[in-house]
Structures are given as C-alpha cells and as structure tokens.
Amino acid sequence: MKVAVLGATGRTGRPLVTELRRRGHDVRALVRDPAAFSVAGVDVVAGSVTDQVAMTDLLAGVDAVMSALGPTQKEPDLHTRTAQLLVNLLPSGGRFIGISGAGIDVPGDQKGTRDKVISFLIQRLGGSVVQDKPREYEVFAASQLDWTLARPPRLMDGDGTGSYYSNAHKPGRSSSIKRADLALFLCDCLDEGLYSRQAPFVSTS
C-alpha cells in the first residue's frame, strides 16, 4: 500500500515509518524540514498539517493515512483541525489510523475504577491539549471515513516487546507501552483492517 504519514519525525513517527517500510509499504511523509528527515525509500513532502496545499499533495494517490502527531502547547487544537482537514480531503471510506489517548471516553467503554479515576484527572487537569482529543474523536466519528484512533497509555522509548494488548472498550492492566509496540499495533490495524471506526485501547501485553 501507499501510506501517507503525519508526524513522521517524532519519537513515535520514526518507529512507525520503520515498521511500515519493513512490511513493504510505500511511505510518503509530511515534514516541516526535509533536510532533517532522510529515510531510504520514503518520499518527502515539505509542509505542515495546517497547510492545505501540502496536505493535498501528500494525500494524492495514497491508500491510507497514518498519524503519529503528538500534543503541542503551541497548537492546542492541532488534532481537531487536522481531523477536519482530513475529512474534507479524503474520499468517503478513506482509511485513517491515528493515536488518541487512554484518557478519553467513548460510548461502550468498560473502564474499571483505576482507569475512571485516571481519565477524570487527565480530563480535569490536562488543559486545552487534552480537550483536543475528544473533539478529534467526534470529528472522525461523525465522518464517513474508515478510521481507527488508538488509545495508548504512557508511551515509552526503547526496544519493543513484539506484542501488545488491545481491546475496543476495555483497558489493559499495563499503564504504558513501548512506542515500537504501538507502531506494530497501528500497522496491524492497517494490514488486517482491525478496529474499523473504533477507538481501541492498546498497551503492553
């Protein structure tokens, strides 16, 4: 498949690009500074996710879009605006796979007491950046896209374990996941069509 990647230069984006390339996918990455990102076999489009022209170039002819964009205080509504732009640019049924957060709630969730308390604290104390996540979910849920929004807990650097826990509505026991394992999960969602129009929890198995 030809896959467009947002946030490719970040700490989660780099293992995602590596895993996509390992699986033989054609990757096209949107980066602000092409000189700072050089990965064999990856096409680069210069620009940002708020640049409609660059996004249009990025999405031309791709089979799917994957996002590893992280939160940023400078643009607290970045994920919502990106979601709105993707809904306008992608065809109906277009595939999108991105990363949300374990702190958001969606209909059907089966959170235990620990996870309910954590979600409450995140939502109350996390500020505008945290509030961006449920709004992003609402944009995709109201769209006609074939979307998946992974909800991981705390992201960790380092070598992956090669496995993960995932469930559409029930969080796992672990409060963290390696970024490499998250990349593995995201690519499995792409290749196997997992969790269409859902926001699954994913964590260390």
mmCIF file of the C-alpha atoms, coordinates in Angstrom:
data_MODEL
# 
_entry.id   MODEL 
# 
loop_
_atom_site.group_PDB 
_atom_site.id 
_atom_site.type_symbol 
_atom_site.label_atom_id 
_atom_site.label_alt_id 
_atom_site.label_comp_id 
_atom_site.label_asym_id 
_atom_site.label_entity_id 
_atom_site.label_seq_id 
_atom_site.pdbx_PDB_ins_code 
_atom_site.Cartn_x 
_atom_site.Cartn_y 
_atom_site.Cartn_z 
_atom_site.occupancy 
_atom_site.B_iso_or_equiv 
_atom_site.pdbx_formal_charge 
_atom_site.auth_seq_id 
_atom_site.auth_comp_id 
_atom_site.auth_asym_id 
_atom_site.auth_atom_id 
_atom_site.pdbx_PDB_model_num 
ATOM 1   C CA . MET A 1 1   ? 0.000   0.000  0.000  1.00 0.00 ? 1   MET A CA 1 
ATOM 2   C CA . LYS A 1 2   ? 0.956   3.610  -0.423 1.00 0.00 ? 2   LYS A CA 1 
ATOM 3   C CA . VAL A 1 3   ? 0.718   5.231  3.011  1.00 0.00 ? 3   VAL A CA 1 
ATOM 4   C CA . ALA A 1 4   ? 0.918   8.902  3.965  1.00 0.00 ? 4   ALA A CA 1 
ATOM 5   C CA . VAL A 1 5   ? 2.391   9.538  7.428  1.00 0.00 ? 5   VAL A CA 1 
ATOM 6   C CA . LEU A 1 6   ? 1.890   12.604 9.602  1.00 0.00 ? 6   LEU A CA 1 
ATOM 7   C CA . GLY A 1 7   ? 4.315   13.247 12.453 1.00 0.00 ? 7   GLY A CA 1 
ATOM 8   C CA . ALA A 1 8   ? 6.977   11.041 10.853 1.00 0.00 ? 8   ALA A CA 1 
ATOM 9   C CA . THR A 1 9   ? 9.887   12.856 12.520 1.00 0.00 ? 9   THR A CA 1 
ATOM 10  C CA . GLY A 1 10  ? 8.633   12.367 16.072 1.00 0.00 ? 10  GLY A CA 1 
ATOM 11  C CA . ARG A 1 11  ? 9.533   9.727  18.650 1.00 0.00 ? 11  ARG A CA 1 
ATOM 12  C CA . THR A 1 12  ? 6.522   7.627  17.664 1.00 0.00 ? 12  THR A CA 1 
ATOM 13  C CA . GLY A 1 13  ? 6.585   8.540  13.978 1.00 0.00 ? 13  GLY A CA 1 
ATOM 14  C CA . ARG A 1 14  ? 10.067  7.165  13.355 1.00 0.00 ? 14  ARG A CA 1 
ATOM 15  C CA . PRO A 1 15  ? 9.319   3.612  14.576 1.00 0.00 ? 15  PRO A CA 1 
ATOM 16  C CA . LEU A 1 16  ? 6.032   3.771  12.663 1.00 0.00 ? 16  LEU A CA 1 
ATOM 17  C CA . VAL A 1 17  ? 7.838   4.619  9.411  1.00 0.00 ? 17  VAL A CA 1 
ATOM 18  C CA . THR A 1 18  ? 10.404  1.890  10.108 1.00 0.00 ? 18  THR A CA 1 
ATOM 19  C CA . GLU A 1 19  ? 7.676   -0.716 10.627 1.00 0.00 ? 19  GLU A CA 1 
ATOM 20  C CA . LEU A 1 20  ? 5.778   0.357  7.518  1.00 0.00 ? 20  LEU A CA 1 
ATOM 21  C CA . ARG A 1 21  ? 8.931   0.081  5.428  1.00 0.00 ? 21  ARG A CA 1 
ATOM 22  C CA . ARG A 1 22  ? 9.762   -3.303 6.970  1.00 0.00 ? 22  ARG A CA 1 
ATOM 23  C CA . ARG A 1 23  ? 6.381   -4.548 5.786  1.00 0.00 ? 23  ARG A CA 1 
ATOM 24  C CA . GLY A 1 24  ? 6.994   -3.312 2.265  1.00 0.00 ? 24  GLY A CA 1 
ATOM 25  C CA . HIS A 1 25  ? 4.636   -0.349 2.179  1.00 0.00 ? 25  HIS A CA 1 
ATOM 26  C CA . ASP A 1 26  ? 5.386   2.736  0.112  1.00 0.00 ? 26  ASP A CA 1 
ATOM 27  C CA . VAL A 1 27  ? 5.659   5.641  2.528  1.00 0.00 ? 27  VAL A CA 1 
ATOM 28  C CA . ARG A 1 28  ? 5.178   9.347  1.881  1.00 0.00 ? 28  ARG A CA 1 
ATOM 29  C CA . ALA A 1 29  ? 5.915   11.609 4.851  1.00 0.00 ? 29  ALA A CA 1 
ATOM 30  C CA . LEU A 1 30  ? 4.903   15.195 5.522  1.00 0.00 ? 30  LEU A CA 1 
ATOM 31  C CA . VAL A 1 31  ? 7.737   17.053 7.284  1.00 0.00 ? 31  VAL A CA 1 
ATOM 32  C CA . ARG A 1 32  ? 8.432   20.696 8.021  1.00 0.00 ? 32  ARG A CA 1 
ATOM 33  C CA . ASP A 1 33  ? 12.156  20.405 7.263  1.00 0.00 ? 33  ASP A CA 1 
ATOM 34  C CA . PRO A 1 34  ? 13.006  17.751 4.639  1.00 0.00 ? 34  PRO A CA 1 
ATOM 35  C CA . ALA A 1 35  ? 16.732  18.198 5.341  1.00 0.00 ? 35  ALA A CA 1 
ATOM 36  C CA . ALA A 1 36  ? 16.183  16.862 8.863  1.00 0.00 ? 36  ALA A CA 1 
ATOM 37  C CA . PHE A 1 37  ? 14.479  13.672 7.713  1.00 0.00 ? 37  PHE A CA 1 
ATOM 38  C CA . SER A 1 38  ? 16.203  11.247 5.404  1.00 0.00 ? 38  SER A CA 1 
ATOM 39  C CA . VAL A 1 39  ? 14.957  7.649  5.361  1.00 0.00 ? 39  VAL A CA 1 
ATOM 40  C CA . ALA A 1 40  ? 15.698  5.320  2.483  1.00 0.00 ? 40  ALA A CA 1 
ATOM 41  C CA . GLY A 1 41  ? 12.659  4.628  0.344  1.00 0.00 ? 41  GLY A CA 1 
ATOM 42  C CA . VAL A 1 42  ? 10.490  7.354  1.889  1.00 0.00 ? 42  VAL A CA 1 
ATOM 43  C CA . ASP A 1 43  ? 9.077   10.149 -0.281 1.00 0.00 ? 43  ASP A CA 1 
ATOM 44  C CA . VAL A 1 44  ? 9.005   13.503 1.479  1.00 0.00 ? 44  VAL A CA 1 
ATOM 45  C CA . VAL A 1 45  ? 6.503   16.337 1.103  1.00 0.00 ? 45  VAL A CA 1 
ATOM 46  C CA . ALA A 1 46  ? 7.516   19.631 2.714  1.00 0.00 ? 46  ALA A CA 1 
ATOM 47  C CA . GLY A 1 47  ? 4.903   21.399 4.795  1.00 0.00 ? 47  GLY A CA 1 
ATOM 48  C CA . SER A 1 48  ? 2.712   21.175 7.869  1.00 0.00 ? 48  SER A CA 1 
ATOM 49  C CA . VAL A 1 49  ? -0.643  19.564 8.620  1.00 0.00 ? 49  VAL A CA 1 
ATOM 50  C CA . THR A 1 50  ? -2.244  23.016 8.686  1.00 0.00 ? 50  THR A CA 1 
ATOM 51  C CA . ASP A 1 51  ? -1.094  23.697 5.103  1.00 0.00 ? 51  ASP A CA 1 
ATOM 52  C CA . GLN A 1 52  ? -3.936  22.553 2.829  1.00 0.00 ? 52  GLN A CA 1 
ATOM 53  C CA . VAL A 1 53  ? -1.784  22.671 -0.312 1.00 0.00 ? 53  VAL A CA 1 
ATOM 54  C CA . ALA A 1 54  ? 0.907   20.470 1.226  1.00 0.00 ? 54  ALA A CA 1 
ATOM 55  C CA . MET A 1 55  ? -1.708  18.086 2.616  1.00 0.00 ? 55  MET A CA 1 
ATOM 56  C CA . THR A 1 56  ? -3.362  17.817 -0.782 1.00 0.00 ? 56  THR A CA 1 
ATOM 57  C CA . ASP A 1 57  ? -0.005  16.911 -2.345 1.00 0.00 ? 57  ASP A CA 1 
ATOM 58  C CA . LEU A 1 58  ? 0.661   14.399 0.416  1.00 0.00 ? 58  LEU A CA 1 
ATOM 59  C CA . LEU A 1 59  ? -2.652  12.605 0.012  1.00 0.00 ? 59  LEU A CA 1 
ATOM 60  C CA . ALA A 1 60  ? -2.645  12.331 -3.784 1.00 0.00 ? 60  ALA A CA 1 
ATOM 61  C CA . GLY A 1 61  ? -2.906  8.659  -4.753 1.00 0.00 ? 61  GLY A CA 1 
ATOM 62  C CA . VAL A 1 62  ? -2.407  7.204  -1.259 1.00 0.00 ? 62  VAL A CA 1 
ATOM 63  C CA . ASP A 1 63  ? -4.316  4.197  0.049  1.00 0.00 ? 63  ASP A CA 1 
ATOM 64  C CA . ALA A 1 64  ? -4.250  5.216  3.707  1.00 0.00 ? 64  ALA A CA 1 
ATOM 65  C CA . VAL A 1 65  ? -3.170  7.956  6.099  1.00 0.00 ? 65  VAL A CA 1 
ATOM 66  C CA . MET A 1 66  ? -1.468  7.263  9.427  1.00 0.00 ? 66  MET A CA 1 
ATOM 67  C CA . SER A 1 67  ? -0.773  9.881  12.065 1.00 0.00 ? 67  SER A CA 1 
ATOM 68  C CA . ALA A 1 68  ? 1.789   9.895  14.866 1.00 0.00 ? 68  ALA A CA 1 
ATOM 69  C CA . LEU A 1 69  ? 1.247   13.552 15.690 1.00 0.00 ? 69  LEU A CA 1 
ATOM 70  C CA . GLY A 1 70  ? 1.906   14.352 19.320 1.00 0.00 ? 70  GLY A CA 1 
ATOM 71  C CA . PRO A 1 71  ? 0.309   17.038 21.502 1.00 0.00 ? 71  PRO A CA 1 
ATOM 72  C CA . THR A 1 72  ? 1.731   20.527 21.430 1.00 0.00 ? 72  THR A CA 1 
ATOM 73  C CA . GLN A 1 73  ? 1.049   23.504 23.683 1.00 0.00 ? 73  GLN A CA 1 
ATOM 74  C CA . LYS A 1 74  ? 1.700   25.874 20.774 1.00 0.00 ? 74  LYS A CA 1 
ATOM 75  C CA . GLU A 1 75  ? -1.264  24.438 18.829 1.00 0.00 ? 75  GLU A CA 1 
ATOM 76  C CA . PRO A 1 76  ? -3.697  23.028 21.405 1.00 0.00 ? 76  PRO A CA 1 
ATOM 77  C CA . ASP A 1 77  ? -6.371  22.275 18.782 1.00 0.00 ? 77  ASP A CA 1 
ATOM 78  C CA . LEU A 1 78  ? -3.976  20.735 16.247 1.00 0.00 ? 78  LEU A CA 1 
ATOM 79  C CA . HIS A 1 79  ? -5.574  17.277 16.198 1.00 0.00 ? 79  HIS A CA 1 
ATOM 80  C CA . THR A 1 80  ? -9.095  18.606 15.768 1.00 0.00 ? 80  THR A CA 1 
ATOM 81  C CA . ARG A 1 81  ? -8.074  20.897 12.907 1.00 0.00 ? 81  ARG A CA 1 
ATOM 82  C CA . THR A 1 82  ? -6.114  18.077 11.265 1.00 0.00 ? 82  THR A CA 1 
ATOM 83  C CA . ALA A 1 83  ? -9.116  15.766 11.557 1.00 0.00 ? 83  ALA A CA 1 
ATOM 84  C CA . GLN A 1 84  ? -11.395 18.359 9.967  1.00 0.00 ? 84  GLN A CA 1 
ATOM 85  C CA . LEU A 1 85  ? -8.972  18.843 7.092  1.00 0.00 ? 85  LEU A CA 1 
ATOM 86  C CA . LEU A 1 86  ? -8.631  15.094 6.506  1.00 0.00 ? 86  LEU A CA 1 
ATOM 87  C CA . VAL A 1 87  ? -12.402 14.653 6.494  1.00 0.00 ? 87  VAL A CA 1 
ATOM 88  C CA . ASN A 1 88  ? -12.602 17.297 3.765  1.00 0.00 ? 88  ASN A CA 1 
ATOM 89  C CA . LEU A 1 89  ? -9.690  15.987 1.686  1.00 0.00 ? 89  LEU A CA 1 
ATOM 90  C CA . LEU A 1 90  ? -10.074 12.208 1.879  1.00 0.00 ? 90  LEU A CA 1 
ATOM 91  C CA . PRO A 1 91  ? -12.737 10.402 -0.173 1.00 0.00 ? 91  PRO A CA 1 
ATOM 92  C CA . SER A 1 92  ? -15.672 8.764  1.599  1.00 0.00 ? 92  SER A CA 1 
ATOM 93  C CA . GLY A 1 93  ? -14.461 5.471  3.057  1.00 0.00 ? 93  GLY A CA 1 
ATOM 94  C CA . GLY A 1 94  ? -10.829 6.611  3.033  1.00 0.00 ? 94  GLY A CA 1 
ATOM 95  C CA . ARG A 1 95  ? -8.650  4.861  5.634  1.00 0.00 ? 95  ARG A CA 1 
ATOM 96  C CA . PHE A 1 96  ? -7.193  6.829  8.553  1.00 0.00 ? 96  PHE A CA 1 
ATOM 97  C CA . ILE A 1 97  ? -5.288  5.419  11.544 1.00 0.00 ? 97  ILE A CA 1 
ATOM 98  C CA . GLY A 1 98  ? -4.116  7.710  14.318 1.00 0.00 ? 98  GLY A CA 1 
ATOM 99  C CA . ILE A 1 99  ? -3.294  7.998  18.002 1.00 0.00 ? 99  ILE A CA 1 
ATOM 100 C CA . SER A 1 100 ? -5.594  9.412  20.648 1.00 0.00 ? 100 SER A CA 1 
ATOM 101 C CA . GLY A 1 101 ? -5.180  8.801  24.379 1.00 0.00 ? 101 GLY A CA 1 
ATOM 102 C CA . ALA A 1 102 ? -6.371  6.385  27.055 1.00 0.00 ? 102 ALA A CA 1 
ATOM 103 C CA . GLY A 1 103 ? -7.854  9.304  28.985 1.00 0.00 ? 103 GLY A CA 1 
ATOM 104 C CA . ILE A 1 104 ? -10.737 9.955  26.597 1.00 0.00 ? 104 ILE A CA 1 
ATOM 105 C CA . ASP A 1 105 ? -14.084 8.195  26.966 1.00 0.00 ? 105 ASP A CA 1 
ATOM 106 C CA . VAL A 1 106 ? -16.165 6.746  24.136 1.00 0.00 ? 106 VAL A CA 1 
ATOM 107 C CA . PRO A 1 107 ? -19.575 5.011  24.171 1.00 0.00 ? 107 PRO A CA 1 
ATOM 108 C CA . GLY A 1 108 ? -19.366 1.384  25.283 1.00 0.00 ? 108 GLY A CA 1 
ATOM 109 C CA . ASP A 1 109 ? -16.221 1.728  27.411 1.00 0.00 ? 109 ASP A CA 1 
ATOM 110 C CA . GLN A 1 110 ? -15.715 -0.727 30.264 1.00 0.00 ? 110 GLN A CA 1 
ATOM 111 C CA . LYS A 1 111 ? -13.232 1.156  32.420 1.00 0.00 ? 111 LYS A CA 1 
ATOM 112 C CA . GLY A 1 112 ? -12.554 -0.042 35.940 1.00 0.00 ? 112 GLY A CA 1 
ATOM 113 C CA . THR A 1 113 ? -12.211 2.255  38.940 1.00 0.00 ? 113 THR A CA 1 
ATOM 114 C CA . ARG A 1 114 ? -8.493  2.898  38.388 1.00 0.00 ? 114 ARG A CA 1 
ATOM 115 C CA . ASP A 1 115 ? -8.959  3.902  34.759 1.00 0.00 ? 115 ASP A CA 1 
ATOM 116 C CA . LYS A 1 116 ? -12.028 6.025  35.530 1.00 0.00 ? 116 LYS A CA 1 
ATOM 117 C CA . VAL A 1 117 ? -10.047 7.971  38.121 1.00 0.00 ? 117 VAL A CA 1 
ATOM 118 C CA . ILE A 1 118 ? -7.093  8.422  35.752 1.00 0.00 ? 118 ILE A CA 1 
ATOM 119 C CA . SER A 1 119 ? -9.401  9.601  32.955 1.00 0.00 ? 119 SER A CA 1 
ATOM 120 C CA . PHE A 1 120 ? -11.126 12.041 35.312 1.00 0.00 ? 120 PHE A CA 1 
ATOM 121 C CA . LEU A 1 121 ? -7.835  13.543 36.440 1.00 0.00 ? 121 LEU A CA 1 
ATOM 122 C CA . ILE A 1 122 ? -6.473  13.808 32.899 1.00 0.00 ? 122 ILE A CA 1 
ATOM 123 C CA . GLN A 1 123 ? -9.628  15.482 31.645 1.00 0.00 ? 123 GLN A CA 1 
ATOM 124 C CA . ARG A 1 124 ? -9.785  17.933 34.566 1.00 0.00 ? 124 ARG A CA 1 
ATOM 125 C CA . LEU A 1 125 ? -6.098  18.811 34.806 1.00 0.00 ? 125 LEU A CA 1 
ATOM 126 C CA . GLY A 1 126 ? -4.780  18.303 31.278 1.00 0.00 ? 126 GLY A CA 1 
ATOM 127 C CA . GLY A 1 127 ? -5.856  21.645 29.859 1.00 0.00 ? 127 GLY A CA 1 
ATOM 128 C CA . SER A 1 128 ? -6.707  22.500 26.262 1.00 0.00 ? 128 SER A CA 1 
ATOM 129 C CA . VAL A 1 129 ? -4.300  19.961 24.760 1.00 0.00 ? 129 VAL A CA 1 
ATOM 130 C CA . VAL A 1 130 ? -6.195  17.103 26.431 1.00 0.00 ? 130 VAL A CA 1 
ATOM 131 C CA . GLN A 1 131 ? -9.543  18.582 25.407 1.00 0.00 ? 131 GLN A CA 1 
ATOM 132 C CA . ASP A 1 132 ? -8.374  18.404 21.797 1.00 0.00 ? 132 ASP A CA 1 
ATOM 133 C CA . LYS A 1 133 ? -8.544  14.584 21.851 1.00 0.00 ? 133 LYS A CA 1 
ATOM 134 C CA . PRO A 1 134 ? -12.290 14.060 22.425 1.00 0.00 ? 134 PRO A CA 1 
ATOM 135 C CA . ARG A 1 135 ? -13.062 16.733 19.847 1.00 0.00 ? 135 ARG A CA 1 
ATOM 136 C CA . GLU A 1 136 ? -10.841 14.920 17.348 1.00 0.00 ? 136 GLU A CA 1 
ATOM 137 C CA . TYR A 1 137 ? -12.738 11.698 18.065 1.00 0.00 ? 137 TYR A CA 1 
ATOM 138 C CA . GLU A 1 138 ? -16.066 13.462 17.496 1.00 0.00 ? 138 GLU A CA 1 
ATOM 139 C CA . VAL A 1 139 ? -14.926 14.746 14.096 1.00 0.00 ? 139 VAL A CA 1 
ATOM 140 C CA . PHE A 1 140 ? -13.932 11.289 12.884 1.00 0.00 ? 140 PHE A CA 1 
ATOM 141 C CA . ALA A 1 141 ? -16.976 9.578  14.433 1.00 0.00 ? 141 ALA A CA 1 
ATOM 142 C CA . ALA A 1 142 ? -19.287 11.941 12.537 1.00 0.00 ? 142 ALA A CA 1 
ATOM 143 C CA . SER A 1 143 ? -17.451 11.370 9.238  1.00 0.00 ? 143 SER A CA 1 
ATOM 144 C CA . GLN A 1 144 ? -17.775 8.739  6.509  1.00 0.00 ? 144 GLN A CA 1 
ATOM 145 C CA . LEU A 1 145 ? -14.120 7.729  6.790  1.00 0.00 ? 145 LEU A CA 1 
ATOM 146 C CA . ASP A 1 146 ? -12.836 4.286  7.743  1.00 0.00 ? 146 ASP A CA 1 
ATOM 147 C CA . TRP A 1 147 ? -10.959 5.460  10.826 1.00 0.00 ? 147 TRP A CA 1 
ATOM 148 C CA . THR A 1 148 ? -9.178  3.970  13.841 1.00 0.00 ? 148 THR A CA 1 
ATOM 149 C CA . LEU A 1 149 ? -7.959  6.005  16.829 1.00 0.00 ? 149 LEU A CA 1 
ATOM 150 C CA . ALA A 1 150 ? -5.666  4.015  19.121 1.00 0.00 ? 150 ALA A CA 1 
ATOM 151 C CA . ARG A 1 151 ? -5.845  4.869  22.820 1.00 0.00 ? 151 ARG A CA 1 
ATOM 152 C CA . PRO A 1 152 ? -2.478  4.034  24.409 1.00 0.00 ? 152 PRO A CA 1 
ATOM 153 C CA . PRO A 1 153 ? -1.389  4.900  27.955 1.00 0.00 ? 153 PRO A CA 1 
ATOM 154 C CA . ARG A 1 154 ? 2.072   6.353  28.688 1.00 0.00 ? 154 ARG A CA 1 
ATOM 155 C CA . LEU A 1 155 ? 4.449   5.948  25.728 1.00 0.00 ? 155 LEU A CA 1 
ATOM 156 C CA . MET A 1 156 ? 7.950   4.626  26.397 1.00 0.00 ? 156 MET A CA 1 
ATOM 157 C CA . ASP A 1 157 ? 11.128  4.680  24.320 1.00 0.00 ? 157 ASP A CA 1 
ATOM 158 C CA . GLY A 1 158 ? 13.358  1.662  23.790 1.00 0.00 ? 158 GLY A CA 1 
ATOM 159 C CA . ASP A 1 159 ? 13.140  -1.694 22.069 1.00 0.00 ? 159 ASP A CA 1 
ATOM 160 C CA . GLY A 1 160 ? 9.677   -3.138 21.637 1.00 0.00 ? 160 GLY A CA 1 
ATOM 161 C CA . THR A 1 161 ? 8.496   -6.459 23.022 1.00 0.00 ? 161 THR A CA 1 
ATOM 162 C CA . GLY A 1 162 ? 6.955   -7.577 19.749 1.00 0.00 ? 162 GLY A CA 1 
ATOM 163 C CA . SER A 1 163 ? 3.481   -7.928 21.273 1.00 0.00 ? 163 SER A CA 1 
ATOM 164 C CA . TYR A 1 164 ? 0.673   -5.841 22.754 1.00 0.00 ? 164 TYR A CA 1 
ATOM 165 C CA . TYR A 1 165 ? -2.764  -5.969 24.367 1.00 0.00 ? 165 TYR A CA 1 
ATOM 166 C CA . SER A 1 166 ? -5.712  -4.399 22.555 1.00 0.00 ? 166 SER A CA 1 
ATOM 167 C CA . ASN A 1 167 ? -9.455  -4.186 23.087 1.00 0.00 ? 167 ASN A CA 1 
ATOM 168 C CA . ALA A 1 168 ? -12.130 -1.903 21.699 1.00 0.00 ? 168 ALA A CA 1 
ATOM 169 C CA . HIS A 1 169 ? -13.516 -0.848 25.093 1.00 0.00 ? 169 HIS A CA 1 
ATOM 170 C CA . LYS A 1 170 ? -11.602 -2.444 27.968 1.00 0.00 ? 170 LYS A CA 1 
ATOM 171 C CA . PRO A 1 171 ? -8.186  -1.077 29.028 1.00 0.00 ? 171 PRO A CA 1 
ATOM 172 C CA . GLY A 1 172 ? -5.363  -3.495 29.739 1.00 0.00 ? 172 GLY A CA 1 
ATOM 173 C CA . ARG A 1 173 ? -3.575  -3.873 33.049 1.00 0.00 ? 173 ARG A CA 1 
ATOM 174 C CA . SER A 1 174 ? -0.404  -2.091 31.965 1.00 0.00 ? 174 SER A CA 1 
ATOM 175 C CA . SER A 1 175 ? -0.114  1.688  32.259 1.00 0.00 ? 175 SER A CA 1 
ATOM 176 C CA . SER A 1 176 ? 2.444   2.004  29.452 1.00 0.00 ? 176 SER A CA 1 
ATOM 177 C CA . ILE A 1 177 ? 3.512   0.735  26.025 1.00 0.00 ? 177 ILE A CA 1 
ATOM 178 C CA . LYS A 1 178 ? 6.739   0.970  24.039 1.00 0.00 ? 178 LYS A CA 1 
ATOM 179 C CA . ARG A 1 179 ? 6.467   3.211  21.000 1.00 0.00 ? 179 ARG A CA 1 
ATOM 180 C CA . ALA A 1 180 ? 7.772   0.384  18.808 1.00 0.00 ? 180 ALA A CA 1 
ATOM 181 C CA . ASP A 1 181 ? 4.939   -1.877 20.011 1.00 0.00 ? 181 ASP A CA 1 
ATOM 182 C CA . LEU A 1 182 ? 2.410   0.870  19.339 1.00 0.00 ? 182 LEU A CA 1 
ATOM 183 C CA . ALA A 1 183 ? 3.797   1.128  15.798 1.00 0.00 ? 183 ALA A CA 1 
ATOM 184 C CA . LEU A 1 184 ? 3.361   -2.631 15.454 1.00 0.00 ? 184 LEU A CA 1 
ATOM 185 C CA . PHE A 1 185 ? -0.285  -2.348 16.515 1.00 0.00 ? 185 PHE A CA 1 
ATOM 186 C CA . LEU A 1 186 ? -1.003  0.552  14.168 1.00 0.00 ? 186 LEU A CA 1 
ATOM 187 C CA . CYS A 1 187 ? 0.460   -1.366 11.237 1.00 0.00 ? 187 CYS A CA 1 
ATOM 188 C CA . ASP A 1 188 ? -1.565  -4.453 12.143 1.00 0.00 ? 188 ASP A CA 1 
ATOM 189 C CA . CYS A 1 189 ? -4.685  -2.271 12.081 1.00 0.00 ? 189 CYS A CA 1 
ATOM 190 C CA . LEU A 1 190 ? -3.696  -1.169 8.588  1.00 0.00 ? 190 LEU A CA 1 
ATOM 191 C CA . ASP A 1 191 ? -2.791  -4.575 7.190  1.00 0.00 ? 191 ASP A CA 1 
ATOM 192 C CA . GLU A 1 192 ? -5.581  -6.565 8.823  1.00 0.00 ? 192 GLU A CA 1 
ATOM 193 C CA . GLY A 1 193 ? -8.360  -3.976 8.796  1.00 0.00 ? 193 GLY A CA 1 
ATOM 194 C CA . LEU A 1 194 ? -8.659  -4.044 12.588 1.00 0.00 ? 194 LEU A CA 1 
ATOM 195 C CA . TYR A 1 195 ? -10.938 -1.800 14.649 1.00 0.00 ? 195 TYR A CA 1 
ATOM 196 C CA . SER A 1 196 ? -12.688 -0.005 11.807 1.00 0.00 ? 196 SER A CA 1 
ATOM 197 C CA . ARG A 1 197 ? -14.483 3.113  13.110 1.00 0.00 ? 197 ARG A CA 1 
ATOM 198 C CA . GLN A 1 198 ? -13.384 2.327  16.663 1.00 0.00 ? 198 GLN A CA 1 
ATOM 199 C CA . ALA A 1 199 ? -11.025 3.770  19.281 1.00 0.00 ? 199 ALA A CA 1 
ATOM 200 C CA . PRO A 1 200 ? -9.331  0.701  20.807 1.00 0.00 ? 200 PRO A CA 1 
ATOM 201 C CA . PHE A 1 201 ? -7.194  0.619  23.911 1.00 0.00 ? 201 PHE A CA 1 
ATOM 202 C CA . VAL A 1 202 ? -3.654  -0.671 23.371 1.00 0.00 ? 202 VAL A CA 1 
ATOM 203 C CA . SER A 1 203 ? -0.955  -1.299 25.960 1.00 0.00 ? 203 SER A CA 1 
ATOM 204 C CA . THR A 1 204 ? 1.842   -3.684 26.911 1.00 0.00 ? 204 THR A CA 1 
ATOM 205 C CA . SER A 1 205 ? 0.553   -7.249 26.937 1.00 0.00 ? 205 SER A CA 1 
# 
